[in-house]
Amino acid sequence: MNARTDFQIINGPDGKPAYVVVPYAEFIVRFGHGDGLIPNEVVGRNLVDGVPLVRAWREYLGMTQAEVADRAGMTQAALSQIESGEHKARKATKVKLASALGLTAEQLL
């Protein structure tokens, strides 16, 4: 299965790919927090506002519930229950969600 990306390829003078433009939020997730760091905005939403990490990350990354649920192989309704705190996700589910968000498991657990 090929995952949809928002990357843009820029060709050089020779017509071959020379650069790739990546959305900043995705770049930060993939390369800026590889050591398990969590952005202040996500921490604040979680600790100050009491928002579950899954929702805080999803909002930070600008993703919809439907998009994350689809990538994680679950229904949007199930993700909504997890994000509202109505249902506590198992560790295996959190690992799937982390992958769907482009995070390491440690960043979500």
Phi, psi and omega per residue, in radians:
M1 nan 2.284 3.098
N2 -1.634 2.224 3.105
A3 -1.451 2.468 3.105
R4 -1.242 2.394 3.084
T5 -2.213 2.768 3.091
D6 -1.860 0.430 3.136
F7 -1.290 2.598 3.060
Q8 -2.125 2.276 3.126
I9 -1.745 2.303 3.105
I10 -1.979 2.149 -3.131
N11 -1.476 2.585 3.089
G12 -1.464 -3.085 -3.123
P13 -1.017 -0.460 -3.138
D14 -1.469 0.003 3.131
G15 1.487 -0.025 -3.134
K16 -1.693 2.656 3.126
P17 -0.970 2.278 -3.138
A18 -2.090 -0.566 -3.098
Y19 -2.447 2.735 3.014
V20 -2.240 2.241 3.085
V21 -1.733 2.233 -3.088
V22 -2.099 2.389 3.059
P23 -0.960 2.418 -3.022
Y24 -0.995 -0.787 -3.121
A25 -1.044 -0.700 3.126
E26 -1.218 -0.666 3.088
F27 -1.044 -0.805 -3.137
I28 -1.067 -0.760 3.140
V29 -1.109 -0.805 -3.064
R30 -1.330 -0.642 -3.000
F31 -2.102 -0.461 -3.061
G32 -1.526 -0.309 -3.094
H33 -2.238 0.516 -3.113
G34 -1.088 -0.369 -3.130
D35 -1.617 0.259 3.042
G36 1.611 0.197 3.114
L37 -1.266 2.719 3.119
I38 -2.198 2.259 -3.119
P39 -1.029 2.606 3.140
N40 -0.976 -0.664 -3.140
E41 -1.057 -0.685 -3.140
V42 -1.234 -0.774 3.129
V43 -1.067 -0.780 3.137
G44 -1.062 -0.766 3.127
R45 -1.087 -0.642 -3.113
N46 -1.316 -0.934 -3.039
L47 -1.401 -0.751 -3.080
V48 -1.420 -0.815 -3.064
D49 -1.593 -0.182 3.129
G50 1.280 0.376 -3.142
V51 -1.461 2.295 3.092
P52 -0.984 2.568 -3.095
L53 -0.959 -0.678 -3.126
V54 -1.012 -0.825 -3.128
R55 -1.192 -0.731 -3.138
A56 -1.047 -0.781 3.106
W57 -1.121 -0.797 -3.095
R58 -1.041 -0.793 3.133
E59 -1.146 -0.716 3.124
Y60 -1.043 -0.688 -3.110
L61 -1.457 -0.094 3.112
G62 1.238 0.573 -3.127
M63 -1.812 2.695 3.086
T64 -1.572 2.803 3.059
Q65 -1.051 -0.729 -3.111
A66 -1.070 -0.734 -3.130
E67 -1.128 -0.816 -3.135
V68 -1.152 -0.776 -3.137
A69 -1.055 -0.753 3.123
D70 -1.067 -0.792 3.135
R71 -1.137 -0.527 -3.119
A72 -1.560 -0.112 3.129
G73 1.313 0.616 3.112
M74 -2.348 3.041 3.110
T75 -1.468 2.743 3.090
Q76 -1.119 -0.618 3.134
A77 -1.099 -0.705 3.117
A78 -1.133 -0.737 3.111
L79 -1.125 -0.685 3.113
S80 -1.044 -0.723 3.116
Q81 -1.136 -0.670 3.111
I82 -1.174 -0.788 -3.103
E83 -1.172 -0.509 -3.127
S84 -1.451 -0.213 -3.088
G85 1.531 -0.001 -3.136
E86 -1.168 -0.540 -3.120
H87 -2.289 2.300 3.108
K88 -1.583 2.145 -3.096
A89 -1.344 2.491 3.042
R90 -1.274 2.867 -3.129
K91 -1.033 -0.736 -3.130
A92 -1.076 -0.655 3.108
T93 -1.183 -0.720 3.117
K94 -1.110 -0.628 3.098
V95 -1.136 -0.729 3.086
K96 -1.096 -0.738 3.135
L97 -1.146 -0.703 3.104
A98 -1.040 -0.787 3.120
S99 -1.092 -0.719 3.134
A100 -1.116 -0.530 3.135
L101 -1.549 -0.097 -3.109
G102 1.377 0.472 -3.102
L103 -1.915 2.907 2.940
T104 -1.419 2.738 3.125
A105 -1.037 -0.647 -3.108
E106 -1.093 -0.554 -3.134
Q107 -1.237 -0.317 -3.118
L108 -1.900 -0.396 -3.116
L109 -1.497 nan nan
